[in-house]
């Protein structure tokens, strides 16, 4: 079991390192890592999974976060998270065999680095969440760099 946290306005997706199979013991561990006290969001849109018990709800409330619950069996009400989960599956996990929790963490960390720095997003004007400059042809030839273990690539101009 893993968690993905998405900041909607910036298209930032977080895969908390503290969260893997231990999420059932403390689902809040990854939430604290992704959003420390000074950067906590105003709202938390989540589904009605039983993992979010009273302890989780009390911690969220103590951070001043308002919980918004989606209707039962209504994934379209949480379209941003459904979209990122679909992207993770299509762009990454459908193409690898995950051996264990450590391997999954390594793959997802690499994928999120690619997602934030290189993957283009139509809603961001074909830019990535962490914007990058356009490279002039005078900088040299285009060189390919592997990302996510070679599943994806990014391209940069390098002087000869």
ZAMIVO-412387 format. One record per residue (C-alpha): x, y, z; residue number from 1. Coordinates in nm, 3 decimals, always signed. Example, Ala and Ser with C-alpha at 12.3 -4.5 7.8 and 13.67 -1.06 7.14 Angstrom:
% residues 2
SITE       xx       yy       zz  seq
SITE   +1.230   -0.450   +0.780    1
SITE   +1.367   -0.106   +0.714    2
This chain:
% residues 160
SITE       xx       yy       zz  seq
SITE   +0.000   +0.000   +0.000    1
SITE   +0.139   +0.338   -0.097    2
SITE   +0.011   +0.694   -0.095    3
SITE   +0.032   +0.975   -0.345    4
SITE   -0.037   +1.333   -0.242    5
SITE   -0.113   +1.596   -0.510    6
SITE   -0.104   +1.976   -0.481    7
SITE   -0.361   +2.071   -0.744    8
SITE   -0.260   +2.431   -0.818    9
SITE   +0.105   +2.347   -0.888   10
SITE   +0.065   +1.994   -1.034   11
SITE   +0.314   +1.873   -0.772   12
SITE   +0.280   +1.507   -0.684   13
SITE   +0.449   +1.372   -0.374   14
SITE   +0.537   +1.015   -0.298   15
SITE   +0.618   +1.029   +0.073   16
SITE   +0.926   +0.820   +0.147   17
SITE   +0.785   +0.727   +0.488   18
SITE   +0.487   +0.553   +0.336   19
SITE   +0.480   +0.198   +0.207   20
SITE   +0.319   -0.100   +0.376   21
SITE   +0.331   +0.077   +0.714   22
SITE   +0.060   +0.317   +0.593   23
SITE   -0.204   +0.106   +0.771   24
SITE   -0.027   +0.162   +1.103   25
SITE   +0.015   +0.538   +1.058   26
SITE   -0.143   +0.686   +0.746   27
SITE   -0.044   +1.032   +0.865   28
SITE   +0.334   +0.972   +0.846   29
SITE   +0.355   +1.050   +0.474   30
SITE   +0.120   +1.343   +0.507   31
SITE   +0.348   +1.510   +0.763   32
SITE   +0.650   +1.452   +0.539   33
SITE   +0.481   +1.596   +0.231   34
SITE   +0.328   +1.896   +0.406   35
SITE   +0.500   +2.012   +0.724   36
SITE   +0.311   +2.245   +0.960   37
SITE   +0.409   +2.565   +0.782   38
SITE   +0.302   +2.445   +0.436   39
SITE   -0.014   +2.250   +0.516   40
SITE   -0.295   +2.291   +0.262   41
SITE   -0.625   +2.452   +0.353   42
SITE   -0.829   +2.154   +0.227   43
SITE   -0.776   +1.779   +0.204   44
SITE   -0.988   +1.610   -0.062   45
SITE   -0.991   +1.238   +0.004   46
SITE   -1.199   +0.927   -0.044   47
SITE   -1.382   +0.740   +0.230   48
SITE   -1.124   +0.464   +0.280   49
SITE   -1.136   +0.312   +0.629   50
SITE   -0.763   +0.378   +0.666   51
SITE   -0.845   +0.738   +0.757   52
SITE   -0.962   +0.668   +1.112   53
SITE   -1.036   +0.906   +1.398   54
SITE   -0.666   +0.957   +1.481   55
SITE   -0.595   +1.071   +1.124   56
SITE   -0.898   +1.300   +1.128   57
SITE   -0.790   +1.455   +1.461   58
SITE   -0.438   +1.523   +1.330   59
SITE   -0.572   +1.683   +1.012   60
SITE   -0.806   +1.902   +1.217   61
SITE   -0.524   +2.002   +1.455   62
SITE   -0.324   +2.127   +1.153   63
SITE   -0.617   +2.351   +1.055   64
SITE   -0.698   +2.148   +0.744   65
SITE   -1.060   +2.103   +0.639   66
SITE   -1.141   +1.754   +0.511   67
SITE   -1.364   +1.723   +0.205   68
SITE   -1.490   +1.371   +0.140   69
SITE   -1.583   +1.244   -0.204   70
SITE   -1.904   +1.047   -0.243   71
SITE   -1.877   +0.668   -0.213   72
SITE   -1.763   +0.494   -0.534   73
SITE   -1.724   +0.825   -0.719   74
SITE   -1.368   +0.849   -0.855   75
SITE   -1.467   +1.131   -1.093   76
SITE   -1.503   +1.358   -0.787   77
SITE   -1.128   +1.331   -0.729   78
SITE   -1.019   +1.366   -1.091   79
SITE   -0.672   +1.512   -1.020   80
SITE   -0.563   +1.220   -0.805   81
SITE   -0.723   +0.967   -1.040   82
SITE   -0.532   +1.130   -1.328   83
SITE   -0.191   +1.112   -1.154   84
SITE   -0.252   +0.752   -1.048   85
SITE   -0.340   +0.668   -1.410   86
SITE   -0.025   +0.846   -1.531   87
SITE   +0.190   +0.655   -1.282   88
SITE   +0.041   +0.327   -1.405   89
SITE   +0.058   +0.404   -1.780   90
SITE   +0.395   +0.584   -1.782   91
SITE   +0.575   +0.369   -1.529   92
SITE   +0.432   +0.073   -1.340   93
SITE   +0.277   -0.103   -1.641   94
SITE   +0.632   -0.140   -1.779   95
SITE   +0.824   -0.277   -1.480   96
SITE   +0.813   -0.570   -1.242   97
SITE   +0.826   -0.439   -0.886   98
SITE   +1.032   -0.669   -0.665   99
SITE   +0.966   -0.523   -0.318  100
SITE   +0.882   -0.205   -0.125  101
SITE   +1.235   -0.065   -0.158  102
SITE   +1.228   -0.119   -0.535  103
SITE   +0.885   +0.049   -0.560  104
SITE   +1.016   +0.351   -0.365  105
SITE   +1.316   +0.380   -0.597  106
SITE   +1.101   +0.356   -0.910  107
SITE   +0.845   +0.610   -0.788  108
SITE   +1.111   +0.853   -0.664  109
SITE   +1.272   +0.840   -1.008  110
SITE   +0.934   +0.878   -1.181  111
SITE   +0.837   +1.182   -0.972  112
SITE   +1.173   +1.344   -1.045  113
SITE   +1.096   +1.295   -1.417  114
SITE   +0.733   +1.407   -1.368  115
SITE   +0.834   +1.734   -1.199  116
SITE   +1.136   +1.826   -1.412  117
SITE   +1.081   +1.686   -1.762  118
SITE   +0.732   +1.549   -1.833  119
SITE   +0.521   +1.801   -2.024  120
SITE   +0.170   +1.887   -1.908  121
SITE   -0.091   +2.019   -2.150  122
SITE   -0.255   +2.231   -1.876  123
SITE   +0.082   +2.400   -1.811  124
SITE   +0.128   +2.502   -2.174  125
SITE   +0.343   +2.195   -2.248  126
SITE   +0.584   +2.285   -1.967  127
SITE   +0.670   +2.079   -1.659  128
SITE   +0.570   +2.171   -1.302  129
SITE   +0.925   +2.297   -1.244  130
SITE   +0.960   +2.522   -1.545  131
SITE   +1.268   +2.502   -1.766  132
SITE   +1.410   +2.743   -2.020  133
SITE   +1.407   +2.693   -2.395  134
SITE   +1.756   +2.605   -2.517  135
SITE   +1.890   +2.788   -2.819  136
SITE   +2.033   +2.586   -3.111  137
SITE   +2.364   +2.771   -3.064  138
SITE   +2.419   +2.571   -2.742  139
SITE   +2.510   +2.264   -2.944  140
SITE   +2.367   +1.932   -3.051  141
SITE   +2.073   +1.760   -2.883  142
SITE   +2.169   +1.482   -2.642  143
SITE   +1.933   +1.221   -2.498  144
SITE   +1.934   +1.142   -2.123  145
SITE   +1.753   +0.836   -1.980  146
SITE   +1.498   +0.885   -1.702  147
SITE   +1.313   +0.631   -1.486  148
SITE   +1.559   +0.353   -1.568  149
SITE   +1.538   +0.423   -1.941  150
SITE   +1.155   +0.414   -1.966  151
SITE   +1.154   +0.783   -2.055  152
SITE   +1.410   +1.031   -2.179  153
SITE   +1.472   +1.401   -2.170  154
SITE   +1.672   +1.596   -2.423  155
SITE   +1.914   +1.885   -2.376  156
SITE   +2.152   +2.077   -2.595  157
SITE   +2.519   +2.036   -2.507  158
SITE   +2.819   +2.211   -2.653  159
SITE   +3.050   +1.981   -2.847  160
